[in-house]
């Protein structure tokens, strides 16, 4: 049946002289993901089938094929082939060394200096938003790729440069995503994923893939986000540091949450439990344990609590979400203004769900005030979400006043 689905879609694409890549671009789906589905390597979702049906003007035929394949209820009852991160690498090799390179030899000292600059950019992201950092981040990334491709270096230094390209791509992709430049962020993440794979650093590859999966989940590409988050966890393996596995599981939890439905809600809760267990096992505390890389300095019990509270909010469980968010915010560093605004936005939503519109409006006012000084599209989008949620209570004076003040 899976073969029939792929054959029918490929035939319809051929009739319209449309490639799989063109179809995936038109539907805002990942090319590798759609190729796996049409090749029978992964089951389609009803969401994907509906997009294909509209694209092909198939009159419901594609949806019907997918529904039969999924046993008629839109849920998979078979275990799909586990994807790997290789499915998400960019086409070609954007990091291939030039045939003719400069005779200048890059040494360990330059790698050390680069490590410091990359870490400095990461620390800057803690207190500055994407709109403030996108320029410096992209310049640093282009400069580092040229350093690797255009000059000579030993194999050891070359690998170290690839690792730094991967780390730089992760933070530059995150910054670009925060600035609302999602297509650019995806290209950057895929570049970094290629570098990490070439360097054989699967922990870094998992971090990059998880970051891209997070963006996909937040921008409506929920199937792809879940697939990629699961691939990051799978490919990194059980030997990855505890902090890294905790982060991967957090990304899986969020992807399940955004995918929606009872089954995904249960899976999200299981993933949160796995994240806590992975962090509790620690890093480097036992003989043979791999210590966590420096870039995971921010992953701790508090961050897992943030994700847990956000998942509860998205699942409309305010009695669990509100106490967790209050606890997190009570000790949060006020200099991290973007994160403060984001976490307050979830608190405002949770309070609205708890039928506390007056308090929700007060928290929303704080969110808007903080967000006004932050050049972050992610924060701006959360403001829009909060205001939309509060419109349900527009007969409450405090909410009505808030909505009137911020009608634009």
N, C-alpha and C positions, 0 to 999 in steps of 0.2 A: 504493500500500500504506500509506503514512503517513497518507493521508486515511482509509483504512478503520480504522486503529487509533484515530484521534481520534473518528471517527463512532461506533464501537462503544462507546468509553468514555463519550462524552457522552450517548449513548442510555441506557446503564446508569445514569449519574448522574441523568438525568431521571426514569427509572423509580423511583428511590429519593428523588426530590424533593430532591436534594443539588446544591448549586452547586459550581462549580470551586473557589471560595474555601473552602467548607466541606470539600471533599475534601483540598485542599492542607493545611489546618490539621490535619485528622485524621491525615494521614500525615507531618506535620512537614516539608512541602515548601514552597518558595516559590510563591506564587500566580502570579506572572508567568512563572516557569519552566514550571509545569504548563500554563498557558494557551498558551505557545509550542509545547509538545509536541503538545497536542490540536488546535492550529491547523495542524499540519504544518510549522511553521517550524523545528523542531528534532527530532532523532531521540530516541526514548525509550531508556533503558537497561534492561537486564534487572532491575536493582535497583528502578527505578521501576515497571516492569510488575508485578513481584511484589507491591509495596505496593498497587498498584491492584487486582490480582487478589484480594488478601485483603480489601481494603475493599469490593469489589463482590461478593465471594463468587462469582467467575466460574469457578471450577473449572479454572483453568489456561488459559482461553481468551485472556485478555489477554496472558499470558506467551507463548503460542504465536504470537499476532499480532506481538508485538515481536520474537520470535526470527526469524520469517520476514522481517520488515522489516530486521533487522540481519544478514541472510544466514545465519541459523541458528546463529551461534556467539557471539552476545552482544557482538560488536564492530562498531562502525560502519565500513562500507567506503565511505561517501560523506561528503563534507564538509558538515556541517550549517551552516545559516545562522549567521553570526557574530553573537552577541547584542550589544547595546549597553547602556550604563549606564542609558539611559532605561527599559529593562525593569525596573529595580530601584528606581525612584523611588517614594516613598510616594504613595498615592492622594490626590487633592486637592492643595492647596498649604498646608502647615503654616506657611509663612513669609509668607503674604499680608498685606499692610499693612492695618491697620484703616481703615475708611471715615472715622471720626472719630478724629483723633489729637491728642495733646497739642501745644500750641503750642511746647513746648520744643524747641530745635533741637540735635541732636547734632553735635559738631564733631570735627575731626581729633584734638584733644587726648584726647578720651575713647577714640577708637580706639587711640591710642598706649598709653594706660594699660591698655586691654584686652589688647593684644598682650603686654604685660609679664606680666600675670596668667596668660594662657594659657601662655606659655613657662615661667613658674614652676611651673605645675601639671604640665607635661611633665617638668621636671627633678625634681620631687618623685616622679613615678612611677618614676624611675630607682632610688630608694632606699626607697620605700614601696610597699605592696601595695594591691590594689584595695579590700579591706575597710577600709583606713584612709582612702582618698581618695574613696570613692564619694559621700559626703555633700557635701563641698565642690565636687566636680566637677559634680554635678547642680544645685546651687544656682547656680553660675556660669553654666551653660548656660541655665537658665530665665531668669536675670536678663538675659543677653545677647539672647535671643530677644525678650523684652519691650522691651528698649532699641531694637531694630530695628523692631518692629511698631508700637509705641505712640507713637513720637516722629517728628518731621520731620527730614530730613537731605537733603543734596545727593545727586545720583546717585553722585558719586565716594565720598562717605562711606558711602552705602548699600551700595555694592559692597564697600568695605573691611570693613563690619560683617558682610556675608555670608561673606566669607573667614574672618573670625574665628569666626563661628558654625561654619563647616566645620571649622576647625582644632580648636576646642573640642569639637565633636562627635566628632572622631576620638579625641582623648585620653580624653574621658569615656566613649565606647563601649569603648575598650580597658580602662579601669578597671572598668567594669561587667562586662565579660566576665571579667576576672581575678577579680572577686568572685563569679563563678558566676551572674550575673544576665543570662543570654544573650538572653532575649526583650527585655529592656529595652535591652541593648546593640544589638540589631538595629534597634530603633526609633530609637535615637540615631544610629547609622551612616546610616540612610536619611534622617533629617532633615539630617544634615551633607552627604550626597550631593546633596540638593535644593539646599542653600545653595551648594555649590561649583558646581553646574551653572548656577544663576542668576547667579553671579558670573563665569561663563565661565572658571573656573580648573580646567582638566582635569587638571593635575598633582595638585591637592588631591583632586579627584574620584577619581582613580586610587588615591590613598593610602587614602581612606575605603573604596572598594570592595574593595581588597586586604585591608584589616583585617577587613571583614565576611566575605570569602571565606575568610580564615584561620580565623575562628570556625566557619564552616559546615563546613570540612574537618575540624576538630577535634571536632565534635559529631555526626558521623555523616551529615551532609548533603553527602556527597562529590561527587555530581553537580553540585549547585548551587554548591558551593565552586569547582569547576573551571571551570564556566561563567562565574561572576562574576570569577574571577581573570583569565581570558582576556579578558573584556570590558574590565576595567580596563586591561590592557596595550594592547588594540586601540584603545580610545577616546582614550587619552593620546597616542598617536601617536609617530612617530620623533623629533619635536622636543622631547620631554620631556627634562629634565636627566638626565644619565647616572646619577646616584644614584637618581633616581626610577625609571628603567627597570630598574636593577639590583634594586630592591625589588620591582617588579611581577613580574619574572622569578622572583625567589625565591618569591613567593606562588604562582606557577604551578607551580614545581617541587614545592612542598609539597603542593599540591592533587593533582597527579598521583601523588605518593607515597602519599597517603592513599586515593586511589581504588583502588589495588592493581592487580596484574596485570603481566605482562611488558611489554606495550606501554606502559603508564603509567610503568613503571620507566625504560624507555629515554627516554621523553619528559621525565621528571624530570631525568635526567642532562643531556639537551640544554639544558633550561631553566637548569640551574646554570651551564653553559658560557656561555650568553647573558648571564646576570647578571654573571659575571666580566668578560666583554667590555665590557658596558655601563659598568661601574664603571671599567675601565681606560681607556676613552675620555675620562673625566674630565668636569668641569663648568666651564664658563666659561673654559677654557684657550685657546679659539680665538675668533677674531672671529665674532660672531654667536651664540655659544653662550649658552644661558640658564643663569644660575647656579642652583644648587640652593636651594630654600627652606630657611629656618633649621630647620624641624622635621625635616629629614632629617640633622641633625648626627650621628646615631648610626650611619648607614649607611656602613660602611667594609669593608675587606678582611677584618677580623676577624669581622664579623657574617656576611659571606658564607661564611666558613669554618665558622662555627657551623651555618648552615643546611645546608651540604654534609655536615658530620659527622652531623647529625640525619637527613638523607635516607639516608645510608649505614647508619645504625643501623636505621631503619625497614625498609630493604631487606635487612636481615640480612647486612651485609657488614662484620663487625667489624674485620677486618684493615685496612680503610681508615678506619673510624670512630674506633677507639681512639687512634691517633697524632694525628689532627686534634683530638679533644676534649682530649687531654692538653696539646697545644700551646696551645689556646685558654685552658684553665683555668690554665695556669702563669702567665699574666700578667693574669688577669682581676681587675678591681677588686672587692675583697672587700666593699665597702660595698653593692654591688648584690646583696643576699642572695637575692632571688627568682630572678634569672637564674642565680646561682651554683648554687642548688638544682636548677633546671631542667636546666642543662647537666650537672651531676653525675648526674642521673637517667638521662640518655641514656648517659653513660659506664658506669653500672652495668649497663644493659641490654646494651650492646655487649660488656662483659666477660663477662656471662653467655653471650652468643652465642658468644664466643670460648672457651668452656669454662674460664673462670677464676672459678668460683663463690666461692672464698674472698675474692678481691680485690673481686669484685662486691658481696659482703656488706659489706665494709669501707666501700666507697664509698656503698652504700645507707644505712648507719648515719649517715654525714655528711649525706646528703640529708634523712633523717628529723629529725636534730637541728636543721638549719637551718630546715626547713619548719615546725617546731613554733612558731617565733617569727614566722612570716610569715602575714598574713591574706589568703592567696591560694588560691582554689579550684583554680586551674590547677596550683599546686604540690602541693596535697593530692591531686589526681587522679594526678599523676605518681608520688607515693609509692605509691598503690594499684597502679599499673601495675608499678612495680618489684617490689613484694612478690609480686604475682601471678606475675611472670616467674621469680622466685627459688624459687617452690614446687617447680619441677621438680628442684631440687637440695636438697630438704629432708633428704636423707640425709647431707649434708655438715655437720659439726658447727657451723661458723661460720654457715652459713645457718639451720640448725635453731635456733640460739640467737637469731638475729635475728628469725625468725618467731615464736618463743615470746615474745620481749620485746614484740613489736608485733602480737599476735594480733588486737587490736581494729581 
